[in-house]
């Protein structure tokens, strides 16, 4: 039988590292990648929660969908869906220019975008941290 608590903790450690990396990227002016890593950190945090709750089949990248899955255990996940929805926007557009009408992903994001992504990420991760204790 898998050790779900250990797996949840492992995913949360990676989420925390992704958040550190997002701040590093923001400070280095890599705003599109900082936005993406903010989304990734929040995604991994919610997955950590689901593993912690002994969910065997945790998959997908949509934070909104992952929040819906987490609501089966805690209806309060409904309160972070707004932040999740906004972070979901950073999953593809920050990396692939085909989602933009012109230019590249690295040109399309600035300091304001990366600051917002990290604020949203911190909110989601703080919410999850409170539920992992």
C-alpha angles and dihedrals in degrees: 000000000000120000098240095182091054091047092050090049090049092053091047091052089054091047090053091050091048089054091052089049091049090055090048091052092047092052089050093053095250092131099162091053092044088055091049093048090050088056091046094050092051092046092052092046092056090045088052089056092050093050088047087056090053097253107163100193107052111162145139135064102241110109089199091057092044090052089053089053091048091051087072086072102029123018089201088080083082087073094063096046092098091058090043092053091052093048091050087067089068097058100086110004092062091061111027122059091202088080091059127075091227142347126030135294091251090057096044100064130065141180093282091056095049092045090053093047092052092047090053091045092051090052093051094043093048089051091051094044090058090056097047096064 
